[in-house]
Amino acid sequence: MGHLVIAVDGPAGAGKSTVAKRLAKRLGLGFMDTGAMYRALTLKALRRGTKLEDAEALVALAHETAIDLVDEAGRPLKVLLDGEDVSDAIRTPEVTNNTFYIARTPGVRAVMVEWQRRMGEKQSLVGDGRDLGTVVFPNAAFKFYLDADFDVRCQRRIDELRAKGVAVDEAALKRDLAERDHADFTRKVGPLKKAEDAIIIDSTNMTIDEVVEALVQHIHKQK
């Protein structure tokens, strides 16, 4: 198949991380969860007590941080923060609700984009995020934009948290997701938007397997 980068972008709750992970497995490629990288840095900032509105401090923190994604066959993606496995710690509501501070900081995004591009140069991979097809990998072989209705995305996030035993305030979650959407679409650096050449997939009425199959068919069709 040669060197291949596949970008899967979309809003929170669209299922892009699960889809990208399964697509990578299906195609035998590496998987890059860019959201996990931002979450990991958010976790470090919260632990350090770094002011999340202090852009200069956040950029300095990014420069002294090592984030690694370990993708081993048959195992969940392992997220290492300075060598520590934080795969579960980065999925808490506190981290989720504060990641946008990190993601909106231009200097931090510049560091992250550099890391992500290096990963894409080292290996063929499927990545998911907000700006992979527009900023990180504008020349990706395949670009997909995964979307779904707001209420469906909310319900998916609720189901995901409950499956982990997390108590969910549905009204608060909907407010948080609406705020994340607004932040993602309106931030000045790396806003969430469809790449002009992206294939748009509306997953509102589709299962994860159906979405993955649709992506595979598009890839085989264009090869």
Biotite code that builds the C-alpha atoms (Angstrom):
import biotite.structure as struc

atoms = struc.array([
    struc.Atom([0.000, 0.000, 0.000], chain_id="A", res_id=1, res_name="MET", atom_name="CA", element="C"),
    struc.Atom([3.042, 2.288, 0.419], chain_id="A", res_id=2, res_name="GLY", atom_name="CA", element="C"),
    struc.Atom([3.269, 5.192, 2.852], chain_id="A", res_id=3, res_name="HIS", atom_name="CA", element="C"),
    struc.Atom([-0.246, 6.293, 3.675], chain_id="A", res_id=4, res_name="LEU", atom_name="CA", element="C"),
    struc.Atom([-1.837, 8.912, 5.924], chain_id="A", res_id=5, res_name="VAL", atom_name="CA", element="C"),
    struc.Atom([-5.607, 8.939, 6.425], chain_id="A", res_id=6, res_name="ILE", atom_name="CA", element="C"),
    struc.Atom([-7.184, 11.905, 8.243], chain_id="A", res_id=7, res_name="ALA", atom_name="CA", element="C"),
    struc.Atom([-10.511, 11.614, 10.060], chain_id="A", res_id=8, res_name="VAL", atom_name="CA", element="C"),
    struc.Atom([-11.837, 14.941, 11.349], chain_id="A", res_id=9, res_name="ASP", atom_name="CA", element="C"),
    struc.Atom([-15.118, 15.933, 12.954], chain_id="A", res_id=10, res_name="GLY", atom_name="CA", element="C"),
    struc.Atom([-16.827, 17.369, 16.035], chain_id="A", res_id=11, res_name="PRO", atom_name="CA", element="C"),
    struc.Atom([-16.875, 15.830, 19.516], chain_id="A", res_id=12, res_name="ALA", atom_name="CA", element="C"),
    struc.Atom([-19.085, 12.773, 19.817], chain_id="A", res_id=13, res_name="GLY", atom_name="CA", element="C"),
    struc.Atom([-19.169, 12.003, 16.093], chain_id="A", res_id=14, res_name="ALA", atom_name="CA", element="C"),
    struc.Atom([-17.406, 8.700, 16.756], chain_id="A", res_id=15, res_name="GLY", atom_name="CA", element="C"),
    struc.Atom([-14.246, 9.593, 14.873], chain_id="A", res_id=16, res_name="LYS", atom_name="CA", element="C"),
    struc.Atom([-11.810, 8.155, 17.429], chain_id="A", res_id=17, res_name="SER", atom_name="CA", element="C"),
    struc.Atom([-13.504, 4.748, 17.509], chain_id="A", res_id=18, res_name="THR", atom_name="CA", element="C"),
    struc.Atom([-13.896, 4.745, 13.730], chain_id="A", res_id=19, res_name="VAL", atom_name="CA", element="C"),
    struc.Atom([-10.281, 5.782, 13.106], chain_id="A", res_id=20, res_name="ALA", atom_name="CA", element="C"),
    struc.Atom([-9.039, 3.132, 15.531], chain_id="A", res_id=21, res_name="LYS", atom_name="CA", element="C"),
    struc.Atom([-11.034, 0.369, 13.847], chain_id="A", res_id=22, res_name="ARG", atom_name="CA", element="C"),
    struc.Atom([-10.102, 1.593, 10.378], chain_id="A", res_id=23, res_name="LEU", atom_name="CA", element="C"),
    struc.Atom([-6.418, 1.498, 11.311], chain_id="A", res_id=24, res_name="ALA", atom_name="CA", element="C"),
    struc.Atom([-6.799, -2.055, 12.568], chain_id="A", res_id=25, res_name="LYS", atom_name="CA", element="C"),
    struc.Atom([-8.706, -3.078, 9.442], chain_id="A", res_id=26, res_name="ARG", atom_name="CA", element="C"),
    struc.Atom([-6.003, -1.672, 7.163], chain_id="A", res_id=27, res_name="LEU", atom_name="CA", element="C"),
    struc.Atom([-3.051, -2.720, 9.313], chain_id="A", res_id=28, res_name="GLY", atom_name="CA", element="C"),
    struc.Atom([-1.922, 0.873, 9.921], chain_id="A", res_id=29, res_name="LEU", atom_name="CA", element="C"),
    struc.Atom([-0.867, 2.799, 13.006], chain_id="A", res_id=30, res_name="GLY", atom_name="CA", element="C"),
    struc.Atom([-3.401, 4.900, 14.929], chain_id="A", res_id=31, res_name="PHE", atom_name="CA", element="C"),
    struc.Atom([-2.889, 8.480, 16.101], chain_id="A", res_id=32, res_name="MET", atom_name="CA", element="C"),
    struc.Atom([-5.406, 9.933, 18.567], chain_id="A", res_id=33, res_name="ASP", atom_name="CA", element="C"),
    struc.Atom([-4.625, 13.650, 18.505], chain_id="A", res_id=34, res_name="THR", atom_name="CA", element="C"),
    struc.Atom([-7.294, 14.386, 21.094], chain_id="A", res_id=35, res_name="GLY", atom_name="CA", element="C"),
    struc.Atom([-5.468, 12.137, 23.543], chain_id="A", res_id=36, res_name="ALA", atom_name="CA", element="C"),
    struc.Atom([-2.336, 14.231, 23.054], chain_id="A", res_id=37, res_name="MET", atom_name="CA", element="C"),
    struc.Atom([-4.147, 17.458, 23.961], chain_id="A", res_id=38, res_name="TYR", atom_name="CA", element="C"),
    struc.Atom([-5.817, 15.702, 26.878], chain_id="A", res_id=39, res_name="ARG", atom_name="CA", element="C"),
    struc.Atom([-2.454, 14.484, 28.174], chain_id="A", res_id=40, res_name="ALA", atom_name="CA", element="C"),
    struc.Atom([-1.017, 17.996, 28.191], chain_id="A", res_id=41, res_name="LEU", atom_name="CA", element="C"),
    struc.Atom([-4.203, 19.253, 29.860], chain_id="A", res_id=42, res_name="THR", atom_name="CA", element="C"),
    struc.Atom([-3.773, 16.648, 32.587], chain_id="A", res_id=43, res_name="LEU", atom_name="CA", element="C"),
    struc.Atom([-0.192, 17.764, 33.182], chain_id="A", res_id=44, res_name="LYS", atom_name="CA", element="C"),
    struc.Atom([-1.259, 21.413, 33.367], chain_id="A", res_id=45, res_name="ALA", atom_name="CA", element="C"),
    struc.Atom([-3.992, 20.588, 35.892], chain_id="A", res_id=46, res_name="LEU", atom_name="CA", element="C"),
    struc.Atom([-1.586, 18.539, 38.003], chain_id="A", res_id=47, res_name="ARG", atom_name="CA", element="C"),
    struc.Atom([0.998, 21.318, 37.943], chain_id="A", res_id=48, res_name="ARG", atom_name="CA", element="C"),
    struc.Atom([-1.537, 23.987, 38.759], chain_id="A", res_id=49, res_name="GLY", atom_name="CA", element="C"),
    struc.Atom([-0.588, 25.848, 35.590], chain_id="A", res_id=50, res_name="THR", atom_name="CA", element="C"),
    struc.Atom([-3.000, 28.672, 34.816], chain_id="A", res_id=51, res_name="LYS", atom_name="CA", element="C"),
    struc.Atom([-4.942, 27.527, 31.766], chain_id="A", res_id=52, res_name="LEU", atom_name="CA", element="C"),
    struc.Atom([-5.366, 31.124, 30.564], chain_id="A", res_id=53, res_name="GLU", atom_name="CA", element="C"),
    struc.Atom([-1.575, 31.679, 30.641], chain_id="A", res_id=54, res_name="ASP", atom_name="CA", element="C"),
    struc.Atom([-0.555, 30.964, 27.045], chain_id="A", res_id=55, res_name="ALA", atom_name="CA", element="C"),
    struc.Atom([3.153, 31.495, 27.700], chain_id="A", res_id=56, res_name="GLU", atom_name="CA", element="C"),
    struc.Atom([3.164, 29.003, 30.585], chain_id="A", res_id=57, res_name="ALA", atom_name="CA", element="C"),
    struc.Atom([1.247, 26.435, 28.521], chain_id="A", res_id=58, res_name="LEU", atom_name="CA", element="C"),
    struc.Atom([3.702, 26.689, 25.625], chain_id="A", res_id=59, res_name="VAL", atom_name="CA", element="C"),
    struc.Atom([6.636, 26.292, 28.014], chain_id="A", res_id=60, res_name="ALA", atom_name="CA", element="C"),
    struc.Atom([4.914, 23.244, 29.501], chain_id="A", res_id=61, res_name="LEU", atom_name="CA", element="C"),
    struc.Atom([4.436, 21.725, 26.041], chain_id="A", res_id=62, res_name="ALA", atom_name="CA", element="C"),
    struc.Atom([8.129, 22.140, 25.242], chain_id="A", res_id=63, res_name="HIS", atom_name="CA", element="C"),
    struc.Atom([9.151, 20.230, 28.370], chain_id="A", res_id=64, res_name="GLU", atom_name="CA", element="C"),
    struc.Atom([6.647, 17.412, 27.867], chain_id="A", res_id=65, res_name="THR", atom_name="CA", element="C"),
    struc.Atom([6.994, 14.033, 26.179], chain_id="A", res_id=66, res_name="ALA", atom_name="CA", element="C"),
    struc.Atom([3.795, 12.428, 24.905], chain_id="A", res_id=67, res_name="ILE", atom_name="CA", element="C"),
    struc.Atom([3.910, 9.018, 23.271], chain_id="A", res_id=68, res_name="ASP", atom_name="CA", element="C"),
    struc.Atom([1.131, 6.944, 21.746], chain_id="A", res_id=69, res_name="LEU", atom_name="CA", element="C"),
    struc.Atom([1.842, 3.218, 21.973], chain_id="A", res_id=70, res_name="VAL", atom_name="CA", element="C"),
    struc.Atom([-0.287, 1.284, 19.507], chain_id="A", res_id=71, res_name="ASP", atom_name="CA", element="C"),
    struc.Atom([0.196, -2.435, 20.092], chain_id="A", res_id=72, res_name="GLU", atom_name="CA", element="C"),
    struc.Atom([-1.768, -4.999, 18.103], chain_id="A", res_id=73, res_name="ALA", atom_name="CA", element="C"),
    struc.Atom([-4.800, -6.292, 19.981], chain_id="A", res_id=74, res_name="GLY", atom_name="CA", element="C"),
    struc.Atom([-4.487, -3.775, 22.818], chain_id="A", res_id=75, res_name="ARG", atom_name="CA", element="C"),
    struc.Atom([-6.103, -0.386, 23.507], chain_id="A", res_id=76, res_name="PRO", atom_name="CA", element="C"),
    struc.Atom([-4.010, 2.638, 22.565], chain_id="A", res_id=77, res_name="LEU", atom_name="CA", element="C"),
    struc.Atom([-1.660, 3.485, 25.431], chain_id="A", res_id=78, res_name="LYS", atom_name="CA", element="C"),
    struc.Atom([-1.037, 7.167, 26.131], chain_id="A", res_id=79, res_name="VAL", atom_name="CA", element="C"),
    struc.Atom([2.234, 7.917, 27.902], chain_id="A", res_id=80, res_name="LEU", atom_name="CA", element="C"),
    struc.Atom([2.818, 11.289, 29.556], chain_id="A", res_id=81, res_name="LEU", atom_name="CA", element="C"),
    struc.Atom([6.496, 11.678, 30.408], chain_id="A", res_id=82, res_name="ASP", atom_name="CA", element="C"),
    struc.Atom([6.644, 7.880, 30.569], chain_id="A", res_id=83, res_name="GLY", atom_name="CA", element="C"),
    struc.Atom([3.524, 7.447, 32.743], chain_id="A", res_id=84, res_name="GLU", atom_name="CA", element="C"),
    struc.Atom([0.517, 5.562, 31.392], chain_id="A", res_id=85, res_name="ASP", atom_name="CA", element="C"),
    struc.Atom([-2.329, 8.088, 31.606], chain_id="A", res_id=86, res_name="VAL", atom_name="CA", element="C"),
    struc.Atom([-4.732, 6.341, 29.220], chain_id="A", res_id=87, res_name="SER", atom_name="CA", element="C"),
    struc.Atom([-7.547, 6.367, 31.796], chain_id="A", res_id=88, res_name="ASP", atom_name="CA", element="C"),
    struc.Atom([-6.590, 9.548, 33.661], chain_id="A", res_id=89, res_name="ALA", atom_name="CA", element="C"),
    struc.Atom([-7.063, 11.711, 30.545], chain_id="A", res_id=90, res_name="ILE", atom_name="CA", element="C"),
    struc.Atom([-10.707, 10.621, 30.122], chain_id="A", res_id=91, res_name="ARG", atom_name="CA", element="C"),
    struc.Atom([-12.128, 12.276, 33.246], chain_id="A", res_id=92, res_name="THR", atom_name="CA", element="C"),
    struc.Atom([-14.746, 15.061, 32.960], chain_id="A", res_id=93, res_name="PRO", atom_name="CA", element="C"),
    struc.Atom([-12.273, 17.534, 34.493], chain_id="A", res_id=94, res_name="GLU", atom_name="CA", element="C"),
    struc.Atom([-9.761, 16.930, 31.706], chain_id="A", res_id=95, res_name="VAL", atom_name="CA", element="C"),
    struc.Atom([-12.478, 16.885, 29.041], chain_id="A", res_id=96, res_name="THR", atom_name="CA", element="C"),
    struc.Atom([-13.898, 20.233, 30.174], chain_id="A", res_id=97, res_name="ASN", atom_name="CA", element="C"),
    struc.Atom([-10.504, 21.965, 30.214], chain_id="A", res_id=98, res_name="ASN", atom_name="CA", element="C"),
    struc.Atom([-8.848, 20.626, 27.067], chain_id="A", res_id=99, res_name="THR", atom_name="CA", element="C"),
    struc.Atom([-10.153, 23.512, 24.964], chain_id="A", res_id=100, res_name="PHE", atom_name="CA", element="C"),
    struc.Atom([-7.855, 25.911, 26.855], chain_id="A", res_id=101, res_name="TYR", atom_name="CA", element="C"),
    struc.Atom([-4.889, 23.898, 25.601], chain_id="A", res_id=102, res_name="ILE", atom_name="CA", element="C"),
    struc.Atom([-6.264, 23.392, 22.092], chain_id="A", res_id=103, res_name="ALA", atom_name="CA", element="C"),
    struc.Atom([-6.949, 27.092, 21.524], chain_id="A", res_id=104, res_name="ARG", atom_name="CA", element="C"),
    struc.Atom([-3.398, 28.199, 22.409], chain_id="A", res_id=105, res_name="THR", atom_name="CA", element="C"),
    struc.Atom([-1.469, 28.877, 19.154], chain_id="A", res_id=106, res_name="PRO", atom_name="CA", element="C"),
    struc.Atom([1.973, 28.056, 20.543], chain_id="A", res_id=107, res_name="GLY", atom_name="CA", element="C"),
    struc.Atom([0.768, 24.748, 21.974], chain_id="A", res_id=108, res_name="VAL", atom_name="CA", element="C"),
    struc.Atom([-0.908, 23.796, 18.704], chain_id="A", res_id=109, res_name="ARG", atom_name="CA", element="C"),
    struc.Atom([2.332, 24.542, 16.858], chain_id="A", res_id=110, res_name="ALA", atom_name="CA", element="C"),
    struc.Atom([4.191, 22.077, 19.100], chain_id="A", res_id=111, res_name="VAL", atom_name="CA", element="C"),
    struc.Atom([1.453, 19.460, 18.723], chain_id="A", res_id=112, res_name="MET", atom_name="CA", element="C"),
    struc.Atom([1.319, 19.807, 14.936], chain_id="A", res_id=113, res_name="VAL", atom_name="CA", element="C"),
    struc.Atom([5.079, 19.296, 14.755], chain_id="A", res_id=114, res_name="GLU", atom_name="CA", element="C"),
    struc.Atom([4.809, 16.108, 16.858], chain_id="A", res_id=115, res_name="TRP", atom_name="CA", element="C"),
    struc.Atom([1.905, 14.825, 14.770], chain_id="A", res_id=116, res_name="GLN", atom_name="CA", element="C"),
    struc.Atom([3.645, 15.470, 11.455], chain_id="A", res_id=117, res_name="ARG", atom_name="CA", element="C"),
    struc.Atom([6.704, 13.607, 12.706], chain_id="A", res_id=118, res_name="ARG", atom_name="CA", element="C"),
    struc.Atom([4.514, 10.625, 13.546], chain_id="A", res_id=119, res_name="MET", atom_name="CA", element="C"),
    struc.Atom([3.001, 10.760, 10.076], chain_id="A", res_id=120, res_name="GLY", atom_name="CA", element="C"),
    struc.Atom([6.461, 10.809, 8.493], chain_id="A", res_id=121, res_name="GLU", atom_name="CA", element="C"),
    struc.Atom([7.622, 7.797, 10.509], chain_id="A", res_id=122, res_name="LYS", atom_name="CA", element="C"),
    struc.Atom([4.751, 5.456, 9.707], chain_id="A", res_id=123, res_name="GLN", atom_name="CA", element="C"),
    struc.Atom([1.566, 4.962, 7.746], chain_id="A", res_id=124, res_name="SER", atom_name="CA", element="C"),
    struc.Atom([-1.353, 5.813, 10.007], chain_id="A", res_id=125, res_name="LEU", atom_name="CA", element="C"),
    struc.Atom([-4.962, 6.758, 10.503], chain_id="A", res_id=126, res_name="VAL", atom_name="CA", element="C"),
    struc.Atom([-5.368, 9.848, 12.659], chain_id="A", res_id=127, res_name="GLY", atom_name="CA", element="C"),
    struc.Atom([-8.413, 11.519, 14.134], chain_id="A", res_id=128, res_name="ASP", atom_name="CA", element="C"),
    struc.Atom([-8.787, 15.108, 15.235], chain_id="A", res_id=129, res_name="GLY", atom_name="CA", element="C"),
    struc.Atom([-10.194, 18.523, 14.397], chain_id="A", res_id=130, res_name="ARG", atom_name="CA", element="C"),
    struc.Atom([-7.704, 19.874, 11.854], chain_id="A", res_id=131, res_name="ASP", atom_name="CA", element="C"),
    struc.Atom([-5.777, 16.912, 10.480], chain_id="A", res_id=132, res_name="LEU", atom_name="CA", element="C"),
    struc.Atom([-7.016, 17.282, 6.917], chain_id="A", res_id=133, res_name="GLY", atom_name="CA", element="C"),
    struc.Atom([-6.744, 21.074, 6.876], chain_id="A", res_id=134, res_name="THR", atom_name="CA", element="C"),
    struc.Atom([-3.612, 21.861, 8.906], chain_id="A", res_id=135, res_name="VAL", atom_name="CA", element="C"),
    struc.Atom([-1.590, 18.839, 10.021], chain_id="A", res_id=136, res_name="VAL", atom_name="CA", element="C"),
    struc.Atom([-1.789, 16.660, 6.908], chain_id="A", res_id=137, res_name="PHE", atom_name="CA", element="C"),
    struc.Atom([-3.152, 18.845, 4.074], chain_id="A", res_id=138, res_name="PRO", atom_name="CA", element="C"),
    struc.Atom([-1.701, 16.347, 1.589], chain_id="A", res_id=139, res_name="ASN", atom_name="CA", element="C"),
    struc.Atom([-3.126, 13.238, 3.274], chain_id="A", res_id=140, res_name="ALA", atom_name="CA", element="C"),
    struc.Atom([-4.005, 10.496, 0.801], chain_id="A", res_id=141, res_name="ALA", atom_name="CA", element="C"),
    struc.Atom([-7.537, 10.301, 2.195], chain_id="A", res_id=142, res_name="PHE", atom_name="CA", element="C"),
    struc.Atom([-9.520, 12.845, 4.188], chain_id="A", res_id=143, res_name="LYS", atom_name="CA", element="C"),
    struc.Atom([-12.813, 12.109, 5.888], chain_id="A", res_id=144, res_name="PHE", atom_name="CA", element="C"),
    struc.Atom([-15.101, 14.423, 7.832], chain_id="A", res_id=145, res_name="TYR", atom_name="CA", element="C"),
    struc.Atom([-17.321, 12.497, 10.223], chain_id="A", res_id=146, res_name="LEU", atom_name="CA", element="C"),
    struc.Atom([-20.431, 14.259, 11.483], chain_id="A", res_id=147, res_name="ASP", atom_name="CA", element="C"),
    struc.Atom([-23.689, 13.458, 13.316], chain_id="A", res_id=148, res_name="ALA", atom_name="CA", element="C"),
    struc.Atom([-26.696, 15.328, 14.706], chain_id="A", res_id=149, res_name="ASP", atom_name="CA", element="C"),
    struc.Atom([-26.047, 17.167, 17.984], chain_id="A", res_id=150, res_name="PHE", atom_name="CA", element="C"),
    struc.Atom([-28.516, 15.093, 20.043], chain_id="A", res_id=151, res_name="ASP", atom_name="CA", element="C"),
    struc.Atom([-27.040, 11.852, 18.712], chain_id="A", res_id=152, res_name="VAL", atom_name="CA", element="C"),
    struc.Atom([-23.532, 13.005, 19.582], chain_id="A", res_id=153, res_name="ARG", atom_name="CA", element="C"),
    struc.Atom([-24.689, 13.886, 23.093], chain_id="A", res_id=154, res_name="CYS", atom_name="CA", element="C"),
    struc.Atom([-26.291, 10.483, 23.573], chain_id="A", res_id=155, res_name="GLN", atom_name="CA", element="C"),
    struc.Atom([-23.177, 8.699, 22.362], chain_id="A", res_id=156, res_name="ARG", atom_name="CA", element="C"),
    struc.Atom([-21.061, 10.587, 24.884], chain_id="A", res_id=157, res_name="ARG", atom_name="CA", element="C"),
    struc.Atom([-23.573, 9.819, 27.660], chain_id="A", res_id=158, res_name="ILE", atom_name="CA", element="C"),
    struc.Atom([-23.561, 6.113, 26.766], chain_id="A", res_id=159, res_name="ASP", atom_name="CA", element="C"),
    struc.Atom([-19.758, 6.091, 26.638], chain_id="A", res_id=160, res_name="GLU", atom_name="CA", element="C"),
    struc.Atom([-19.429, 7.597, 30.116], chain_id="A", res_id=161, res_name="LEU", atom_name="CA", element="C"),
    struc.Atom([-22.114, 5.396, 31.660], chain_id="A", res_id=162, res_name="ARG", atom_name="CA", element="C"),
    struc.Atom([-20.434, 2.320, 30.216], chain_id="A", res_id=163, res_name="ALA", atom_name="CA", element="C"),
    struc.Atom([-17.383, 3.340, 32.258], chain_id="A", res_id=164, res_name="LYS", atom_name="CA", element="C"),
    struc.Atom([-19.489, 3.723, 35.399], chain_id="A", res_id=165, res_name="GLY", atom_name="CA", element="C"),
    struc.Atom([-19.381, 7.523, 35.360], chain_id="A", res_id=166, res_name="VAL", atom_name="CA", element="C"),
    struc.Atom([-22.456, 9.358, 36.687], chain_id="A", res_id=167, res_name="ALA", atom_name="CA", element="C"),
    struc.Atom([-23.757, 11.732, 34.012], chain_id="A", res_id=168, res_name="VAL", atom_name="CA", element="C"),
    struc.Atom([-25.638, 15.014, 34.351], chain_id="A", res_id=169, res_name="ASP", atom_name="CA", element="C"),
    struc.Atom([-27.270, 15.009, 30.913], chain_id="A", res_id=170, res_name="GLU", atom_name="CA", element="C"),
    struc.Atom([-28.170, 18.703, 30.872], chain_id="A", res_id=171, res_name="ALA", atom_name="CA", element="C"),
    struc.Atom([-24.635, 19.689, 31.886], chain_id="A", res_id=172, res_name="ALA", atom_name="CA", element="C"),
    struc.Atom([-23.123, 17.367, 29.288], chain_id="A", res_id=173, res_name="LEU", atom_name="CA", element="C"),
    struc.Atom([-25.250, 18.929, 26.539], chain_id="A", res_id=174, res_name="LYS", atom_name="CA", element="C"),
    struc.Atom([-24.168, 22.406, 27.629], chain_id="A", res_id=175, res_name="ARG", atom_name="CA", element="C"),
    struc.Atom([-20.524, 21.323, 27.673], chain_id="A", res_id=176, res_name="ASP", atom_name="CA", element="C"),
    struc.Atom([-20.764, 19.761, 24.210], chain_id="A", res_id=177, res_name="LEU", atom_name="CA", element="C"),
    struc.Atom([-22.430, 22.881, 22.804], chain_id="A", res_id=178, res_name="ALA", atom_name="CA", element="C"),
    struc.Atom([-19.627, 24.989, 24.292], chain_id="A", res_id=179, res_name="GLU", atom_name="CA", element="C"),
    struc.Atom([-16.996, 22.649, 22.838], chain_id="A", res_id=180, res_name="ARG", atom_name="CA", element="C"),
    struc.Atom([-18.619, 22.893, 19.419], chain_id="A", res_id=181, res_name="ASP", atom_name="CA", element="C"),
    struc.Atom([-18.577, 26.684, 19.625], chain_id="A", res_id=182, res_name="HIS", atom_name="CA", element="C"),
    struc.Atom([-14.937, 26.715, 20.737], chain_id="A", res_id=183, res_name="ALA", atom_name="CA", element="C"),
    struc.Atom([-13.910, 24.226, 18.030], chain_id="A", res_id=184, res_name="ASP", atom_name="CA", element="C"),
    struc.Atom([-15.614, 26.069, 15.190], chain_id="A", res_id=185, res_name="PHE", atom_name="CA", element="C"),
    struc.Atom([-14.643, 29.612, 16.202], chain_id="A", res_id=186, res_name="THR", atom_name="CA", element="C"),
    struc.Atom([-11.091, 29.417, 17.564], chain_id="A", res_id=187, res_name="ARG", atom_name="CA", element="C"),
    struc.Atom([-8.530, 31.402, 15.581], chain_id="A", res_id=188, res_name="LYS", atom_name="CA", element="C"),
    struc.Atom([-5.947, 28.636, 15.270], chain_id="A", res_id=189, res_name="VAL", atom_name="CA", element="C"),
    struc.Atom([-6.798, 25.211, 13.854], chain_id="A", res_id=190, res_name="GLY", atom_name="CA", element="C"),
    struc.Atom([-10.588, 25.603, 13.884], chain_id="A", res_id=191, res_name="PRO", atom_name="CA", element="C"),
    struc.Atom([-12.750, 22.614, 13.097], chain_id="A", res_id=192, res_name="LEU", atom_name="CA", element="C"),
    struc.Atom([-13.729, 22.773, 9.448], chain_id="A", res_id=193, res_name="LYS", atom_name="CA", element="C"),
    struc.Atom([-14.145, 20.421, 6.535], chain_id="A", res_id=194, res_name="LYS", atom_name="CA", element="C"),
    struc.Atom([-11.219, 20.141, 4.146], chain_id="A", res_id=195, res_name="ALA", atom_name="CA", element="C"),
    struc.Atom([-12.394, 21.067, 0.649], chain_id="A", res_id=196, res_name="GLU", atom_name="CA", element="C"),
    struc.Atom([-11.473, 17.607, -0.629], chain_id="A", res_id=197, res_name="ASP", atom_name="CA", element="C"),
    struc.Atom([-12.773, 15.665, 2.386], chain_id="A", res_id=198, res_name="ALA", atom_name="CA", element="C"),
    struc.Atom([-15.366, 12.933, 2.009], chain_id="A", res_id=199, res_name="ILE", atom_name="CA", element="C"),
    struc.Atom([-18.258, 13.773, 4.350], chain_id="A", res_id=200, res_name="ILE", atom_name="CA", element="C"),
    struc.Atom([-19.855, 10.927, 6.276], chain_id="A", res_id=201, res_name="ILE", atom_name="CA", element="C"),
    struc.Atom([-23.029, 11.591, 8.300], chain_id="A", res_id=202, res_name="ASP", atom_name="CA", element="C"),
    struc.Atom([-23.017, 8.869, 10.955], chain_id="A", res_id=203, res_name="SER", atom_name="CA", element="C"),
    struc.Atom([-26.302, 9.906, 12.606], chain_id="A", res_id=204, res_name="THR", atom_name="CA", element="C"),
    struc.Atom([-28.120, 6.736, 11.574], chain_id="A", res_id=205, res_name="ASN", atom_name="CA", element="C"),
    struc.Atom([-25.086, 4.484, 11.134], chain_id="A", res_id=206, res_name="MET", atom_name="CA", element="C"),
    struc.Atom([-23.361, 1.997, 13.403], chain_id="A", res_id=207, res_name="THR", atom_name="CA", element="C"),
    struc.Atom([-19.606, 2.179, 13.929], chain_id="A", res_id=208, res_name="ILE", atom_name="CA", element="C"),
    struc.Atom([-19.111, -0.888, 11.722], chain_id="A", res_id=209, res_name="ASP", atom_name="CA", element="C"),
    struc.Atom([-21.181, 0.687, 8.948], chain_id="A", res_id=210, res_name="GLU", atom_name="CA", element="C"),
    struc.Atom([-19.103, 3.865, 9.074], chain_id="A", res_id=211, res_name="VAL", atom_name="CA", element="C"),
    struc.Atom([-15.834, 1.919, 8.972], chain_id="A", res_id=212, res_name="VAL", atom_name="CA", element="C"),
    struc.Atom([-17.091, -0.101, 6.012], chain_id="A", res_id=213, res_name="GLU", atom_name="CA", element="C"),
    struc.Atom([-18.083, 3.096, 4.196], chain_id="A", res_id=214, res_name="ALA", atom_name="CA", element="C"),
    struc.Atom([-14.574, 4.506, 4.686], chain_id="A", res_id=215, res_name="LEU", atom_name="CA", element="C"),
    struc.Atom([-12.952, 1.275, 3.515], chain_id="A", res_id=216, res_name="VAL", atom_name="CA", element="C"),
    struc.Atom([-15.099, 1.292, 0.369], chain_id="A", res_id=217, res_name="GLN", atom_name="CA", element="C"),
    struc.Atom([-14.113, 4.887, -0.413], chain_id="A", res_id=218, res_name="HIS", atom_name="CA", element="C"),
    struc.Atom([-10.433, 4.029, 0.039], chain_id="A", res_id=219, res_name="ILE", atom_name="CA", element="C"),
    struc.Atom([-10.589, 0.951, -2.197], chain_id="A", res_id=220, res_name="HIS", atom_name="CA", element="C"),
    struc.Atom([-12.562, 2.918, -4.799], chain_id="A", res_id=221, res_name="LYS", atom_name="CA", element="C"),
    struc.Atom([-9.936, 5.673, -5.004], chain_id="A", res_id=222, res_name="GLN", atom_name="CA", element="C"),
    struc.Atom([-6.832, 3.500, -4.912], chain_id="A", res_id=223, res_name="LYS", atom_name="CA", element="C"),
])
